[in-house]
């Protein structure tokens, strides 16, 4: 299964991607599924899952007090602003998977702090070693080096906020349906990634502004 582990819908504050458009984009990209990781929101994942002909992992990109953590396989929204370890506890309480996105993209103020990353390392299920929206290639290389050095499983995602970004990064793993099966599949998975155009960040700023004024 080719799964893009980091995507956004119109339920994120900085995306206008509608569900039908996402369905078409996923089909064009040749993916077998996606994780919907809207910012501090879970509704988009459940609404897309109702119409998607592919596998959808309900997820949330949660802004903790020290940067973002993604919870995969969630059933309930987790509020932002909590300490990283408390956020992880709430992910675990739902049987979810702890996924840390773009940990070394120094351009993003939303990245998890290095201090917090080191603190939560024993609790991380997988680390995003390739994010297509990272500003510079070496940010991804640093993530891969960190994962390799500490024996962490590798994840990858396009961080798609627009339709054209789907499939720019994904993992290819054996078939799974549950969080536990996913953890097992990850051990036999491989990842793929290519950077998106820097222009996607401009589009995101425009979309955020349009949502504010609409």
C-alpha positions as CSV (number, residue, x, y, z in Angstrom):
1,X,0.0,0.0,0.0
2,X,1.3,3.4,-1.0
3,X,0.3,5.8,1.8
4,X,0.9,9.6,2.0
5,X,1.1,10.1,5.7
6,X,0.7,13.9,5.9
7,X,-2.2,15.7,4.1
8,X,-4.6,18.5,4.7
9,X,-8.2,19.3,3.8
10,X,-10.3,22.5,3.9
11,X,-10.7,21.9,7.6
12,X,-7.2,23.2,8.1
13,X,-6.8,26.9,8.5
14,X,-4.4,27.1,5.5
15,X,-6.0,24.8,2.9
16,X,-8.9,25.1,0.5
17,X,-8.8,21.5,-0.7
18,X,-12.3,20.0,-0.9
19,X,-13.0,16.3,-0.5
20,X,-14.0,15.5,-4.1
21,X,-10.9,17.2,-5.4
22,X,-8.8,15.3,-2.9
23,X,-10.3,12.0,-4.1
24,X,-9.4,12.9,-7.7
25,X,-5.8,14.0,-6.6
26,X,-5.2,10.7,-4.7
27,X,-6.3,8.7,-7.7
28,X,-4.0,10.7,-10.1
29,X,-1.1,10.1,-7.7
30,X,-1.6,6.4,-7.7
31,X,-1.9,6.2,-3.9
32,X,-3.7,3.5,-2.0
33,X,-4.5,5.7,0.9
34,X,-3.7,8.9,2.9
35,X,-3.6,10.1,6.5
36,X,-5.6,13.2,6.8
37,X,-3.7,15.4,9.3
38,X,-5.5,18.6,9.6
39,X,-4.2,21.3,12.0
40,X,-5.9,20.7,15.4
41,X,-8.9,19.2,13.7
42,X,-10.2,15.7,13.1
43,X,-13.5,16.3,11.3
44,X,-12.0,16.4,7.8
45,X,-10.6,12.9,8.1
46,X,-14.0,11.4,9.0
47,X,-15.9,13.4,6.4
48,X,-13.5,12.4,3.6
49,X,-13.6,8.8,4.7
50,X,-17.3,8.8,4.1
51,X,-16.8,9.3,0.3
52,X,-13.2,8.1,-0.3
53,X,-12.7,4.8,-2.4
54,X,-9.3,4.5,-0.7
55,X,-8.0,3.9,2.9
56,X,-8.1,7.0,5.1
57,X,-6.2,7.2,8.4
58,X,-8.0,9.6,10.7
59,X,-5.3,11.9,12.2
60,X,-4.5,15.3,13.6
61,X,-1.5,17.6,13.5
62,X,-1.6,18.8,17.0
63,X,0.2,22.0,18.1
64,X,1.6,21.3,21.5
65,X,3.3,23.8,23.8
66,X,6.6,22.9,22.1
67,X,5.7,22.2,18.5
68,X,3.7,19.9,16.4
69,X,3.0,16.1,16.9
70,X,0.7,14.0,14.7
71,X,-1.6,11.4,16.1
72,X,-2.5,8.7,13.6
73,X,-5.6,6.4,14.0
74,X,-7.5,8.8,16.3
75,X,-11.1,8.6,17.1
76,X,-11.4,11.9,19.1
77,X,-9.9,15.3,18.6
78,X,-7.0,16.3,20.9
79,X,-6.9,19.9,22.1
80,X,-3.9,22.0,21.2
81,X,-1.5,23.7,23.7
82,X,-0.8,20.7,25.9
83,X,2.7,19.6,26.8
84,X,4.2,17.1,24.3
85,X,4.2,14.1,26.7
86,X,0.5,14.9,27.7
87,X,-0.4,15.0,24.0
88,X,1.3,11.7,23.5
89,X,-0.5,10.2,26.4
90,X,-3.8,11.2,24.9
91,X,-2.8,9.7,21.5
92,X,-1.9,6.5,23.3
93,X,-5.2,6.5,25.2
94,X,-7.0,6.2,21.9
95,X,-4.7,3.4,20.7
96,X,-3.1,5.9,18.2
97,X,0.3,6.1,16.6
98,X,2.8,8.9,17.5
99,X,4.2,10.5,14.4
100,X,6.6,13.6,14.6
101,X,6.5,15.7,11.4
102,X,9.2,18.0,9.9
103,X,11.4,17.9,13.1
104,X,14.3,19.8,11.6
105,X,12.8,22.3,9.2
106,X,14.3,25.4,10.8
107,X,12.0,27.7,8.7
108,X,8.9,26.4,10.4
109,X,8.1,27.9,13.8
110,X,5.7,25.0,14.3
111,X,8.4,22.3,14.3
112,X,8.9,20.5,17.6
113,X,11.8,21.9,19.6
114,X,15.0,19.9,19.8
115,X,14.7,19.7,23.6
116,X,11.2,18.3,23.3
117,X,12.2,15.9,20.5
118,X,14.9,14.4,22.6
119,X,12.6,14.1,25.6
120,X,9.8,12.3,23.8
121,X,12.1,10.1,21.7
122,X,11.3,6.9,23.5
123,X,7.6,7.5,22.8
124,X,7.9,8.1,19.1
125,X,6.5,5.4,16.8
126,X,7.8,7.0,13.6
127,X,9.7,10.1,12.6
128,X,9.0,12.0,9.4
129,X,12.3,11.7,7.5
130,X,10.9,13.3,4.3
131,X,8.4,16.1,4.1
132,X,7.9,17.5,0.6
133,X,7.3,21.0,1.9
134,X,10.6,21.3,3.8
135,X,12.3,24.4,2.6
136,X,15.7,22.9,2.1
137,X,16.8,19.2,1.3
138,X,19.2,19.1,4.3
139,X,16.3,19.4,6.7
140,X,15.1,16.0,5.5
141,X,18.6,14.6,5.6
142,X,18.9,15.6,9.3
143,X,15.7,13.9,10.1
144,X,16.8,10.7,8.4
145,X,20.1,10.8,10.2
146,X,18.3,11.3,13.6
147,X,16.0,8.4,12.9
148,X,18.9,6.2,11.9
149,X,21.0,7.1,14.9
150,X,18.2,6.4,17.4
151,X,16.6,3.4,15.7
152,X,13.3,5.2,14.9
153,X,11.0,4.0,12.1
154,X,10.8,6.3,9.1
155,X,7.7,8.1,7.8
156,X,7.1,10.3,4.8
157,X,4.4,12.7,3.6
158,X,3.7,15.3,1.1
159,X,2.2,17.7,3.6
160,X,-0.3,18.4,0.8
161,X,-2.4,21.6,1.2
162,X,-3.2,21.7,-2.6
163,X,-4.3,19.0,-5.0
164,X,-1.0,18.9,-7.0
165,X,1.1,17.9,-4.0
166,X,-0.5,14.5,-3.3
167,X,1.9,11.6,-3.7
168,X,5.1,13.7,-3.6
169,X,6.1,11.7,-0.6
170,X,4.7,8.4,0.8
171,X,5.5,5.1,2.4
172,X,5.1,1.7,0.6
173,X,4.1,-0.9,3.2
174,X,2.3,-4.3,3.4
175,X,-1.5,-4.2,3.7
176,X,-2.9,-3.1,7.0
177,X,-6.2,-1.9,8.5
178,X,-5.5,-1.3,12.2
179,X,-3.0,0.7,14.1
180,X,-1.3,-2.4,15.3
181,X,-1.1,-3.8,11.8
182,X,0.3,-0.5,10.7
183,X,3.1,-0.6,13.2
184,X,4.0,-4.1,12.0
185,X,3.8,-3.1,8.4
186,X,6.2,-0.1,9.0
187,X,9.0,-2.5,9.8
188,X,8.9,-3.7,6.2
189,X,8.1,-0.4,4.6
190,X,10.1,1.8,2.3
191,X,9.7,5.6,1.8
192,X,9.8,7.8,-1.3
193,X,9.9,11.6,-1.5
194,X,10.5,14.6,-3.8
195,X,10.3,18.2,-2.8
196,X,7.4,20.3,-3.9
197,X,7.8,23.7,-5.6
198,X,8.5,26.5,-3.1
199,X,5.5,28.2,-4.7
200,X,3.2,26.0,-2.7
201,X,4.0,28.1,0.4
202,X,2.8,31.2,-1.4
203,X,-0.4,29.4,-2.3
204,X,-0.9,28.4,1.3
205,X,-0.5,32.0,2.5
206,X,-3.1,33.1,-0.1
207,X,-5.5,30.4,1.0
208,X,-5.1,31.3,4.7
209,X,-5.8,34.9,3.9
210,X,-8.9,34.0,1.8
211,X,-10.3,31.9,4.7
212,X,-9.8,34.8,7.1
213,X,-11.6,37.4,5.0
214,X,-14.4,35.1,3.8
